[in-house]
């Protein structure tokens, strides 16, 4: 199993989550705005991370959105480090069996 596509999907999930949270914050004063909730889950057979958005019938909760936005960079960094580790592992395997 190649770790790089899995890590790339995690980068995408973190980016999408941040974008959804930022959109909710930007529209906090927009009349009749319905915020979206990013929902993450694993893809079948360990294939990575998926993000789905679900519109909620509640007003924007700024505390929740800001916390969610502030955690996204940590998720992004963890996924980036996973890509780096996967690249190093691939290089080691190529050097060993190349």
DRENLO-763774 format. One record per residue: residue in one letter; residue number from 1; z, x, y of N, C-alpha, C in turn; chain. Coordinates in pm, whole numbers. Each point is the difference from the previous one (the first is absolute). Example, Ala and Ser with C-alpha at 12.3 -4.5 7.8 and 13.67 -1.06 7.14 Angstrom:
<sites>
SITE A 1 780 1319 -569 0 -89 119 0 90 120 A
SITE S 2 -72 -35 105 6 82 119 73 -77 109 A
</sites>
This chain:
<sites>
SITE X 1 0 84 -117 0 -84 117 0 89 124 A
SITE X 2 -88 -29 93 -12 77 123 95 -58 104 A
SITE X 3 87 84 53 101 -45 96 -57 -23 139 A
SITE X 4 -113 65 32 -53 -8 135 -40 -142 42 A
SITE X 5 -70 -79 -83 -30 -137 41 125 -86 18 A
SITE X 6 101 27 -81 126 -75 13 65 33 133 A
SITE X 7 6 129 33 58 41 128 -82 -52 118 A
SITE X 8 -131 -1 -14 -86 -53 107 27 -149 22 A
SITE X 9 23 -73 -107 30 -143 15 135 -19 69 A
SITE X 10 93 92 -24 130 -6 68 -15 29 150 A
SITE X 11 -88 95 34 -29 25 142 -58 -124 66 A
SITE X 12 -93 -63 -67 -61 -122 52 103 -111 16 A
SITE X 13 89 -12 -96 104 -104 6 93 23 119 A
SITE X 14 39 125 22 87 31 114 -70 -29 132 A
SITE X 15 -127 37 7 -77 -24 122 -17 -150 27 A
SITE X 16 -33 -74 -102 -18 -145 14 130 -68 41 A
SITE X 17 109 41 -63 131 -57 34 33 26 146 A
SITE X 18 -23 122 47 27 32 141 -87 -84 92 A
SITE X 19 -126 -18 -35 -92 -79 84 44 -146 8 A
SITE X 20 43 -55 -112 46 -140 -1 125 -15 85 A
SITE X 21 96 92 -17 124 -4 80 -31 14 149 A
SITE X 22 -88 94 36 -35 22 140 -67 -124 59 A
SITE X 23 -85 -65 -78 -66 -122 47 102 -111 25 A
SITE X 24 97 -11 -89 104 -101 20 79 26 128 A
SITE X 25 34 125 24 75 37 120 -85 -27 125 A
SITE X 26 -126 37 -5 -88 -19 116 -18 -146 36 A
SITE X 27 12 -88 -98 -23 -143 23 127 -83 7 A
SITE X 28 113 67 20 128 -72 0 4 -112 104 A
SITE X 29 -68 16 111 1 -103 106 -124 -88 -2 A
SITE X 30 -88 18 -97 -122 -81 -8 35 -139 -51 A
SITE X 31 -37 -103 77 30 -137 -45 -66 -30 -135 A
SITE X 32 72 -68 -84 -49 -44 -132 -39 114 -94 A
SITE X 33 43 121 31 -29 113 -90 83 -14 -126 A
SITE X 34 -65 21 -113 69 -3 -128 -3 142 -56 A
SITE X 35 116 66 -8 3 138 -48 -39 11 -147 A
SITE X 36 -42 118 -36 -33 30 -140 110 89 -57 A
SITE X 37 22 -14 -127 96 82 -72 -76 87 -99 A
SITE X 38 8 134 14 -67 85 -98 79 4 -130 A
SITE X 39 -68 -24 -109 64 2 -132 -66 109 -84 A
SITE X 40 79 93 -48 -55 109 -80 30 -24 -147 A
SITE X 41 -88 49 -82 18 -11 -144 -84 104 -70 A
SITE X 42 28 20 -126 -75 100 -75 -125 -64 -60 A
SITE X 43 -104 81 -11 -123 -44 -65 18 11 -151 A
SITE X 44 -77 -74 -76 13 4 -146 -20 141 -56 A
SITE X 45 67 27 -109 -13 127 -73 36 121 85 A
SITE X 46 92 -16 96 43 112 81 -109 53 92 A
SITE X 47 -92 -88 40 -115 43 78 24 21 148 A
SITE X 48 121 -15 46 28 24 141 80 -112 63 A
SITE X 49 -12 -9 132 76 -96 79 -96 -92 74 A
SITE X 50 31 -127 1 -80 -98 73 87 -66 105 A
SITE X 51 -62 -40 111 70 -75 104 -73 -131 21 A
SITE X 52 76 -106 0 -53 -132 29 76 -50 121 A
SITE X 53 -63 -82 80 70 -59 113 12 -150 -21 A
SITE X 54 114 -50 41 28 -142 -12 47 -50 136 A
SITE X 55 -65 -103 50 42 -59 127 128 -80 -22 A
SITE X 56 94 15 91 128 -70 -13 16 -100 115 A
SITE X 57 71 -105 -28 21 -105 99 133 18 72 A
SITE X 58 26 121 43 122 32 74 -40 82 121 A
SITE X 59 82 -2 103 -31 86 115 13 147 -38 A
SITE X 60 -60 86 81 8 144 -23 145 44 11 A
SITE X 61 49 71 -99 134 57 1 -15 146 43 A
SITE X 62 25 27 128 -24 134 53 79 108 -71 A
SITE X 63 122 -28 -37 81 101 -69 -67 38 -132 A
SITE X 64 -38 -100 -75 -66 25 -130 -132 75 18 A
SITE X 65 -77 -39 101 -129 64 23 16 146 43 A
SITE X 66 94 26 87 22 137 47 50 89 -114 A
SITE X 67 92 -52 -80 48 77 -115 -115 28 -96 A
SITE X 68 -81 -102 -26 -116 18 -88 -99 101 55 A
SITE X 69 -20 -3 131 -92 93 63 55 142 -4 A
SITE X 70 130 13 14 61 135 0 8 60 -141 A
SITE X 71 -2 -82 -104 3 54 -136 -139 39 -50 A
SITE X 72 -104 -57 57 -137 28 -45 -35 149 4 A
SITE X 73 37 75 106 -34 143 0 65 77 -117 A
SITE X 74 117 -43 -43 66 66 -114 -79 -25 -128 A
SITE X 75 -50 -123 -16 -82 -32 -117 -130 80 5 A
SITE X 76 -57 10 120 -124 74 18 21 148 -33 A
SITE X 77 109 56 48 30 141 -25 21 25 -149 A
SITE X 78 71 -89 -67 23 17 -144 -132 -3 -76 A
SITE X 79 -90 -90 39 -130 -7 -67 -83 126 29 A
SITE X 80 7 50 123 -73 122 35 52 119 -81 A
SITE X 81 131 7 -19 57 107 -80 -41 -13 -147 A
SITE X 82 -15 -122 -45 -47 -22 -137 -144 49 -16 A
SITE X 83 -82 -22 101 -138 50 -4 1 153 -4 A
SITE X 84 85 60 81 9 146 0 44 53 -136 A
SITE X 85 101 -62 -58 48 43 -132 -108 -20 -106 A
SITE X 86 -71 -113 7 -108 -25 -96 -112 101 13 A
SITE X 87 -34 37 123 -104 100 22 42 136 -56 A
SITE X 88 126 36 22 51 127 -54 -1 -1 -153 A
SITE X 89 38 -114 -57 -1 -12 -146 -143 14 -54 A
SITE X 90 -95 -66 65 -139 11 -44 -50 143 9 A
SITE X 91 36 69 107 -40 140 17 60 86 -112 A
SITE X 92 127 -23 -30 65 76 -106 -68 -23 -134 A
SITE X 93 -35 -124 -27 -66 -33 -127 -140 64 -7 A
SITE X 94 -70 -2 111 -133 62 2 12 152 -20 A
SITE X 95 100 61 66 20 144 -18 39 33 -143 A
SITE X 96 78 -87 -62 48 29 -135 -107 -23 -106 A
SITE X 97 -80 -105 19 -97 -38 -103 -145 14 44 A
SITE X 98 -15 41 130 -127 5 67 -115 55 -65 A
</sites>
